[in-house]
Amino acid sequence: MEVLAILIPVSLFLGLLGLGAFYWTLKRGMYDDPEGDSRRILNPEFDDAPKPVEKDKP
């Protein structure tokens, strides 16, 4: 039972830390442009696929 005296405050602190991080991301506007993300994923300029390897022809 003594371990609960440590685990409860630690879990409350971690929960508040996560809530604070979420609030910080809201204030910085990280969720404001979902339409832009959907367009960037289809743009070939941002394509991270590896380029095909050209084989030497003898």
Secondary structure, DSSP 8 states (H G I E B T S, - for coil): -TTHHHHHHHHHHHHHHHHHHHHHHHHTTTTS-HHHHHHHTT-GGG------------
